[in-house]
Amino acid sequence: MPENSFDVIVVGGGPGGYVAALRCAQWGMKTALIERAQVGGTCLNRGCIPAKALLHSTGLLRELRLHGKANGLAMDLPTPDLAAIHANKDTTVQKLRGGVELLLQKRGVTILKGEATPLESKDSPAVELKGGEESQPQILKTTHLIWATGARPAELPALPFDGTRVISSDEALRLEKTPTSLAIVGAGAIGLEMGSIWARLGTKVTIVEALPQIGAGFDPDIASMAERFLKRQEGITFYTDARVKAMDETALIAEQKGKDLRIDAEKILISVGRVPNNEPLIKIGAKADEKGRLEVDEAYRTNLPGVYAIGDAIPGPALAHRAEHDAERLAAMLAKKPVPPANAPMPGVVYTTPELAMVGLSEAQAQAQGVDFSAAKFPFAANGRALTNGTPEGFVKLIGDKTSGKLLGAQILGANAGELISTIGAHLKHNAKISDLAHTLTAHPTLSEAIKEAALVWEGNPLHTV
């Protein structure tokens, strides 16, 4: 095969792209990965990982502030060193990025830096690569082109990004000075996590959300309790059912129930979703929906010959683990290997303190589907490990089919909810009943006992609650 020809070319080195490249190369296909910036994509370099590093660092300060004295650690609170906090974050990102690059090299993936432009073709796909090590553009040909270019932060027409005052999460993760005030538009995962980080560092944080609640997709009982905790423990102010109108030199202007709000805003973070980077494919004829997401079939094929798309480029939840799952499935199809199931339960997590996590059907979704369901909760305040850890906030909620007893979904508000939800996801994947959760042995004392206890409540046979 010529040097400029490959079995597979993957465009985009994020969680979907690099996983697809790793698997395709592992299974014997000559594979190239094209990335215009850094391997790891948004998630590793300017999203999930740096955000969690900042949440961890600022979380240590939060714990001392809220719980130090009660745990016998009375002391003057340490002064945050923002430069050192960023350095720790950057070191973590560099280690992980280096690990991904090493894996790609070990698997024999050709890593190409530059901008890939897909070319019109009636048979095998091809891309033009510019800005890489070669001074002249290269034409690269392939049998299979995997489009894994992810998405970028969405703008608001009234508040376009300027990178200085009106910022996206990219800039919010690397602010060199703690702002006195931060107005955040959007109370989804990004808005809530960014709000927590900067509130812990002393910023006056206000979050404006157009929906009636924070945490879109979560049931109202989870969302309302999470809002109370974030108000009380982090000092964040929320305005729900509010719409942004404009800004002036010192404030964000919003409207809530017919009344104008002036919100202090040295910085304004827009976190209202993301826009897929699909314009180059759409330009050469790829079909897309009204949100710019590419139309694909069950095998991730676009309408262009030999061109596939995964992750944020196509309809579905814009989550890193979803992109990885798409990548695993597509690579297996191309290599003619056993394909992981398409309908794996997809967890969603917000990494605030406490965390919010969900998998399967919410109450609203079960109701919309006409399912005769019931829900049951168990509070972490009645869990031994939660009390010893000083994390009694929140609860586990299970949703099940009244007739069959089948587990339908779950939502958790509490410490380590993102870890706990996987246990429920595994049961969902195997069509388990809630009784299976009720009779799963869990070590004592652990937070996971709250899942078992919620199942016992659902069955009408509570043990450690009334």
Summary of the structure (lengths in Angstrom):
residues: 466
radius of gyration: 23.7
end to end distance: 69.7
largest distance: 72.9
contacts: 1604
relative contact order: 0.11
helix: 35%
strand: 26%
